[in-house]
């Protein structure tokens, strides 16, 4: 009955260390222990045996680490939660892990008391302890199995009416329409009707949320069907039908803090009323000092000399720029949050970071680092640009870093009649620029109409295989340097009607105009998934609205992205899987599906589709709805909204088959509908490893039974015949 939490160790065993000990350790909780060799428990076992029973180990890189020696470790009924490596053995003795359990620890903020969401509830074995760490009776209820860990909770899953409210992490959003940025704060409210009664009465549920003065309502979504009204700062929802035992509901509330004061504590309150049950809820957040973003330069090669370091921070903060952890400049972010500071790059390997501080001394953590190295050729891949119309292209290698050799440039169809502005540096090993520069593109040589270092401007026709060349010095014996790269033509990036199909040879044939495509980027420093700040990168636009050709493209730095597509009247929204960008354009062909009626329903649960097979007639439609486990913790449910894992995807390829479908990544409670016009069996996957099927039967004629009254006592019945 010991709880060891939030401990730090400089050597081994951040929670417990055993030195050649024989011990029987029962009902212990080890959580959030860090340092040393990364193990919560370390044993120098000698020739002895150590026993662990009903142990909860959470939030450490390694659970149990056995050092050299012939001793043995026997673990019985251990709950591993957020552990990368459960056991690590570098000795000759063995580690035995009997009947382990992997799941959420579900610990309260103190790090050891169990909440109703813990996988430890009722999962232990009898170990001879009749009380827990607080002196409370173990087990609860009587005649059941005990909980794993030091605490014995009184919760019985599913037998309480529960209402909760949780705040998502505050997110900083900056775009061209609001470059100064704003703080987006979202909340999740949810309820679950549990009861020890077999058939408790259905209840109407009313939810009221009162926004604090700092927040402005932006949007909400809910399930099941509810009425929603707003009166000033008070938001109210009422279920339209009574809620029965086992049913749950969720509300996602989106608000904006327009001019956040860093350090300000924001408290949002809510009330949930359901028959005799009343809950007063609140969620408390604090406006952070946002980490600055260095938008230029990026990771990779750069020519030595003066460079303008540009980026985004909160308006009015002081940004300190550091090189290799040494402060080199300070600048105040403007009213629009932008900052720019001149830096004399000396060459070599340099790490740039930025940190923001307010006037009252509150400071952010350092920004994501930018790793610079000297250009290996005669030109600068960061200051050089290749332009087609109003789109600017950059030069990155296969790792996503700016590079002068083996670079690739993501072009698109009709990449011709372009302008190349090559930023020329000094020749390698020299303090003089090249005397002559030229370009070979697809075998055609181009020379600049006018060349005055540091800029050489070229007007290029078609370009796929490219060489940049420079002569350093005068005369036939002067060295010539060559830099090689390719222009990749990638046709993807069209929004089309999935019922009409996509033709790669004619990608605009069934494209959709007027669709809004938003590029979302994973920026933990800004709170998670936020709209990519395209205005910081050559004044690109995000979101984009497709024209008649249905085309879109985002030229982003390396990172993780997804696309959210919506806004076309009569069509459903769609979210792409996560896209890892190294040197490519962020674009995916998007199969939008028209809205349809609901003739049959399928619940997409963690256990698979329910029902697995649904049968409909031609012309009818199926609705899929994501149903999250109502016993998930609100924090776990919130993660599924940010990072959904369910995706109904047909076995038929929706990019090439007009009978295929793709619901995209679906958050809890979201729906997708598809009409089926042709008979057949349509199998699909749900993204969780399960499969389901939609059976569309053909045109069939039914013959009703004939009843022949031959005699008062005698009747003949003919069966139904279906053809």
N, C-alpha and C positions, 0 to 999 in steps of 0.2 A: 504493500500500500504506500509506495513512495512515488512522488511526482518530481521529476527533474526536468526543468524547462529553462530555456533561454540562457543556457550556460555556455561559456567560452573556454576553450582549452588551447594552450600553445603547443602541446605535444600530442598525446594520443588519448582517445576516449573522451569526447566532449561532454558526455553524460556520465558514464561509469567506466572505471578502469579496474580490472581484476589482475592481481599479480600472483599467479600460481595458487589460486584459491579454489576450495571446494565450497560451493554455495548452492542453495535452492532459492531462487528469486521469484516471488509470486506477486501477481497483480501490481505491476509497475507501469508508469507512464513516462516516456521520454520523448519530449517534443521540442523542436526549434533549437536544438543544441548544435553549435557550430565550432569550427576551428580544428586545430590539430591535424589528424589524418582524415578528417571528415566523417569519422565513425561515431555513432551515438554510444556504442559499447565496444570497448577494446579489451581483449583478454590475452595476457601472457600466461599460457595455461599450464606450462610444465607438464606433469603427467596426471593432472587432476581433471575432474569432470565438473562442469558448472551447468546447473539446470535453470531454465527460465520457463515459467508457466503463466499464461494469460498476460502477455506483455504487449503494450501498445507503443510502437516506435514510429515517430512521425517527423518529417521535415528535416532530414539529414541526408547527405549524399550516400553514406553507407550506414547500414543498420548495425550489424555485428561484424567486427574485424578480429580474427584470431591470428595472433602472431605465431612465430615459430614455436615448436614444441609438440609433444605427443598427446597433450591433453585433449579432452573432448568437450563439445558444447552441444547440449540438447535443448532445443526450443520446442515448446508444446503450445499450440494455439496462440500464435503471434499475429497481431494486426499490423501490417506494413502499410503506411500511408505516406505518400509523397517521398518515397525512398528510391533512389536510383539503383543501388546495388544492395540487396537484402543482406547477404552474407559474403564475406571474403576470407578465404583461408590460405595462409601462407605456411602453415605448419603441416606436420605429418598426421596429427589427430584429425578426427572428422567433426563436421558440424551437421547435426541432424535437425531439420526443420519439419516438425510433425504437424500436419493439418493446419497450415498457415492460412491467413485471410488477407486479401488485398482490398482496400476500400478507403473511403473518406474517414479520417479520424473524427471529424465533427466536434472539435474541441471548442469550448467557450474561450473568451478573450484571455482568461487566466492561464490557458495552456494545458489544463488537465481535467476540468469538469466537462462531462459529456453533454452534448445537446441532443435533441431528438433526431438529428441527422447523422449521428455517428454509426458507423458500421460495427462498432464494438458492442452495441446493445444486445444483451442476451446471447452473445456468441462465445462466451468462455466455457470452461469446464470446471467442475467442482474441484477446488484446490485447498479446502480446509479452512478458509478464512470466512468468518461470519459477519464481519464488519468491513467498511471501506475506509478510505483516508479521512473522512469526516466523522467516523464513528457510526455511520448509518448502516442499517441492516443490509446484509448481502446474503442471497440475491433478492431482487425486487422485480415483480411480485414473488411471493413465496412459492416454493416448489417449481421454480423455473431455473434456467441456466444463468449464471452470473454474467455481468459485463466484463469485457476485457479492459485491463488497465486499473488504475488506482481508485477511480470513482465508480460508484454504483448509482446509476440514474433511475428515477422512478417512471421514466417514459415508457409507454407501450405504444409502439408505432401504429398510427391509424386510428387511435381511440380518443383523439382530442380535436376540437375545432381550433384551428390555428390560423392566425393572421399575422403577417410580417411585412416589414418595409426595409429595403436596403438601397443604398446609394451606389451607383456606378462610380468609377473613378472620374474625377473632373477631367474634361477634355478641352484642349485649346484648339480652336478652329480659326484659321486665317485664310482668306481667299481674296480674289480681286475685288469683290463687292464690299468686303470689309477687311482691308489689309491690316488694320490695327489689331484685329483679332477679337475674340470673345470667348468666354468660358461656357461650354455646354455641360449642363448637369442633368443626368438622367436618374430616374428612380424606378424601382420595381416594387409594386405592391402585389401581394398574392394572399389567397386564403385557401384553406382546405377543410372540408367538412368531415371530420372524423368523430366517431362516437362509439362508446362501448355498447350502446343499444343496437339490437339487430335491425330495427326499422324506426329510427327517429323521424320526427316530422320534418318535411321539407321546409326550408327557410328562405325568405327573401333577404338579399344582402345589399346593404347601402354603404358606400365608401365616400368619404369626404376628405379632400386634401387641401390644406391651406398653405399657399405659397408665401414665403417670407418676402420682405420688401425688395431684397436684392434680385429676385428671380422673376423672369417673365415667361409665361406659358408659351410653348412653341408647338407641341404636338402630343398626341397620345394614341395608344392602341390598346385594345382590350379583348379578352375572351373569358367567358362566353358572351352572348349578345347582352349588351347593357345600354341603357340610356345615359347620355353624357351632357352635362350643362356646365357653363362657366358663368359665375357671377363675381366680377372683380377678381380677387385673388383666390376665391373659393371654387374648387373643382369638385363636381359631384357625379357619382356613378350609381345606378340602380340596376340590379339584375332584372331582366324582363320576365324571367320564369323562376319559380322556386328552385333552390339548390338542394339536392338530395345527398345523403351520406355517400362519401367516396368521390364526390365531385369537387373540382377546384376552379379557381379563376385567377387570372393575372392581368395587371395593368402596367404598361410601360409608359412612363411620363417623361417628356422631354422639355427642359427649360433652358433659358439663356441667362447668364450673368453678363450683362453688356460691358460694363466697365469694372472688372473685378479689382478689388483692393487686396493685394497679396497679404495673406495672413488672416483675412476676415473669416470668422466662423459662421457658417450658414446652417440654420436648423429648419428643416421642413417637417411639418407635423401632418398626421392623418388620423382619421377615425374610421373604424370598421364596425358596423352594427349588423348582427344576424340573429334575430329572435332574442333569446336571453343572453347572447354573447356580445360583449363590447370590448373593443381593443383600442387603446390610445397609443399610437405609434409615432416614432420620429426617426429621422436619419440626419446625422450631423456630418458635414464636410468642412474642409478648410480650403480657401482659395490659395493655390500654390504660387510660388514664383516659378514661372515656366523656364525650363532650360532653353537657352538660345539654340537656334538652328543655323549652322554655317552652310549657306547655299553655294558659295563659291569662295575658294577653289574646292575641288573634290579630291578624292583619293587618287593618287597616281603621279605621273611625271609632270614636272613644271620647270620652265626655264628660270634660272636665277635672275633676280632683279625685283623691282617694285611691282607689287600686285595688290589690288583692292580686294580685301576680304569682306564679303557681303553676306548678310543674313537677316534673320527675323527674331525679334524678342518682344516682350511686352512693352507697350509705349512708356517712355519715361524712365526705364531702368538704365543703370549704368552697366555696360558690357565690358568685361575685361578679357582681352585676347591674350592667350599664353602660347608660347612655342616651347615644346619640350618641358612643360610645367613651369616655365619662367614667364611672368607677366611682361608683356612688351608694349601694350597700348590699352587705353581706355577710351570709350566713346559712349555718348548718350544715345539710346534708341530714340528715334523721332516719334512724332505723334501718330505715325502710321506703323510704328513698331519696327521699322527697318533700320539697320545700322550698316555702316561702311567704314572701314579703317584701312589705312595704307600700311603695308608690311613689306619690308625689304627681305625677300627670301634669299638666303645666302647659298642655297644649294645643299645637297646632301639629304639625309633622312631627318625630317622634321615632323613633329606631331603638333597640330594646332587644336586648341580647345578654347571655348568661350564660356564665361560664367556671368550671370546677371545678378545684380544687387539693387535693392530699393533704397530710397533715401534714409529709411529707418534701420538699415542694416540687415534686412532679410535677404538671403542669397540663395540662388538655385544651385543644384548640383552642376558639375561641368557638362558641357554639351557633348554630343557624340564626337569622337575624335576624327580629324582629317589627317591622313598619313600622306606626306609629300616626299617625293624623291626627284632627283635631278633628271632632266630630259636626256635621253640616250642618243638623241639625234640633233639635227640642225633646226628643229621646229618645235613649237609648243602645242601639245594636243589639247590643252585646256583653253587657251586663248584663241585657237584656230576654230573656225566654223565652216560648215558646208550648208548652204542655204538653197532651198527649193521653195519658191514663192515666199510665203511668210513663215515657213517651218525651218528651224535651225537644228542641224545634226551635229553630234559630237563623236569623238574618236576613242573607243574603249576596246580593251582586249577581252579575252574569254573569261577573265575573272571580274570584269566590270570596272577595272581601273583605267584611268586615262593613260594611253600608251602611244608611243611613236612607231612601234613595230608590231606586226600581226594584229592590227586593229581591225575592227569591223564597224560598219555604219549601217543602221537599220533604215533602209529606204523603203519606198513603196512603188506601186505601179507608175509607169511614166516618169521614172527618175532620170530626167534629161533636162537640158537647158538650165543648168544650175550654176550657182556662184560659189566658188571656193575662196575663202580668205585665210591664207596660210600665215600664221604668226611666226616669223623667222627669228631664230635666236643666233647666238654665236656658233660658229662651227665647233665640233667636238675638239677639245684641247686647244682652242684658240680664243682670242678676245675680239675676233672680227666676224661679222656675218658673212654668209656666202656671197660670192660675186655674181652667181647666176643660179636661178631656180627654175625648174620646169616640172610638168606632170605628164605621166603616161597613163591614160585611161582607156582600157580595152584596145591597146595598141596605138591609140592616137596621141600625139604629143601636143601639149598645150604650153604656151609661154605667157607670162603676164604682160598685158599691154603696157603696164607701167610698174616698175619695181623700185620701191624705196623702203629699205628695211625700217621697221620690222614687219611690214605687211606686203605680201605678194597676193594680188587678186587675179583669179582665173575664171574664165567663162567656159564651162565644161558641157559637152554634149552628153552622150550616153556614158555611164560609168558603172562597171562591175568590178573588174580587177584593176587595181590602182597602184601606181608607184609615185612617190614624191622623190625628186632628185635635186641635188644641189652640188655645185662646184665651189670649192673653197680655195681661192687663190686664182691667179692669172697664169695662163699657159697650159700646154698639153700635159705637163706632169703634175698638175694640181689634183688633189684627191677629189673624187666624186662620191657622195654619200647617197644611199638609197633607203627609203622607208616604204614598207609594203603593207597593203591592207585591202579589204574588199567592201563593196557595197552590197548588202543583202536585201533582196526584194521579197518582202513578205506580204501576201495579199490579204491576210486575215484582218478583221476589224470591221465587220459589217453586222448590222442588226437586220434580221429578216423574219418573215412570218413562217413559223415552223410548219404550218399546214400546207405551205406552198413549196418549201424546200430551199436549199442553198446550192447554187451552181458555181463551183470554183472557176469555171471558164467564163462565167458571166455573173460575177458576184453581186451586181446591182439589180439583177432581174426581179427578185422578190424582196428587195430591201424596203425598210420602213423609215420614212421621214418623220421628224418631229419627236424623236425619242431622246430622252435626257439620260446621258451616260455620265456617272460620277465615278471618278477614280479615287478609291480609298487606300490610304497607306498606313502600315503599321508603324506608329511612332510612340513607343512606350514613354519617351521623354515628354510627350504632349498628352499622355493619358490613354493611348491605345490606338484604335482605328479612327482616323480622322480624314477628312477630305484632303487629298494631296495639294499642298500650296503651290499650284502650277504657276502663279504669277511671279514666283521667285526664280523661275527657270525659263528665261527668254520670253517672259510675259505670255506663257501658254494659258489656255483657258480650261478651267475645270469647275463645274461640269460642262460637257459639250452637248449640243443639240444636233442630231443628225440632219443632214440635208436630204435631197432627193436620192442621193446615192447610198444613204444609210451608213456612211463611213465615219469612223472616229479613230483617233490614235492619241496616245499620251507618251511623250518622250521624257521618261523619268530617269533619275539616277537609280543605281542598284538598290534593291530592297524587296519587301513583301507587299503585295497589293491585292485588291479585289475590285471588281466592277459592280456597281449597283445601277440597274437599268430600269427606268420607269417613265411614265408620263405620256404614253401613247394611248389615246382614247380607245377603249374597247380591248386593250391588251393588259395582261398581268405583268407585274414587276418580276425581276429576275436578278439573282445575285450569283456571281461567278465563284468558282473555287478560288483558293488563294493562289496567286501567281508570283513566283519568284523571278524577279528581273535581275539579270546580270548585265547584258548589253543589248537586249531586245527592246522593241516597242511594247508598251502595255496595251495589248489589244487581243480580243478573242471574238470569234464569230458568235453572235448572240441569237439563240432561237427563241424569240418571243411567241407566247401562246395567246390566242384570243380568249377572252372570258367566255364561259359556257354555263349552261344550267347545271343544277346538281341533281342527278338522277340516282346516284349511288355514292356511298361514303366509305372511305378507308381511313382508319386511324394509324398513323405512323408512330409506333411506340419503340421503346428501347429493346423490346423483345421481338420486334418485327411487325409487319403490316397486319392489321386486324380489320376485316378478314383477309386471309392470305389470297383468296381468289374471289373475285366479284364478277357476276354475270349480268350483262346488259344487252339491249337491242341496238342495232345500227342507228346512229344518229343521237344516241344518248351519251351522257357525260358522267365522269367519275370525279369526285372531289377527294383529295388527300389532305388531311390535317395533321400537323405534328402535335403529338400529345406527350408532354414531358412527364416524367415520374413526379407525382404530387408530393412525394416524400423527399425530393431533393432539397438540399439547403437552398435558401434564397441566393447565396453567393454562387453556388454551382449552377443554379438556373440562370443567373445573370450572365455567367460565362457562355452559356449556350446561345444567348441572344447576340453576344459579341462574336462568337466563333461557332456558328451552327455546324452540325455534323450530319444532318439528314439531307438527302438529295434523291428524290424519285427520278430515276433515269432509265429509260427503256433500253431493252436489249437491241432494238432497232436503232441505228445511228441517227439521231435527230438532225445531223448536218447533211445527211444524204438520203434520208428516207422520210417522206411526207407523213408516214404513219408513226414515226418515232416521237418521243417527247422528252423534255428535260425541265424539271421544276426548279432547277437551281438549288443553291444552298438555302435551306429553310429553317428559320428560327422557330422556337416553340410557339404554338398556337397559330402559325401562319398556314395558309391554304394554297393549293394549286388545283386547277381543274383542266381536264382535257376531254374533248369530244372525240368519239370514235365512230367513224363513218363506214368502215369496211369490216365484214365478218373476219374472225380470226382470234388467235390467242396472243396476247401482248404481255410478255414477261418484262419485269423491271426489277431493279435493285433499289435499296433505300439508303445506301451510303454507310450502313452499319453492318453489312455482311449478310443481310437477309434478302430474299427475293419474294415477289408476289406476282400475281397475274390478273389481267383483265380479259375475260372471255366475252367476245361479241358474237352472238349466235346469228346465223343467216336467216333469210326469209323462210319461215316455216308456216305451214297451214295446219290448223288444228280441227279435227273432226269430232264433234260432240257425240256422246253416246245416243244411240237410238233406243227408244223404249217402245216395244210392240205389245199392245194389249190383245193377246190372242184369246184369252179366256179370263174369266173373273179371277181364277186362281193361278193363272199362268202368265208370266212376263218374261220377255227376252231382252237382255241388255248387251249392246255391242260396245267394245272399249273405245277410248280415245286413240286416234291414230295421228301421229305427228310426222309430217314429211319435211 
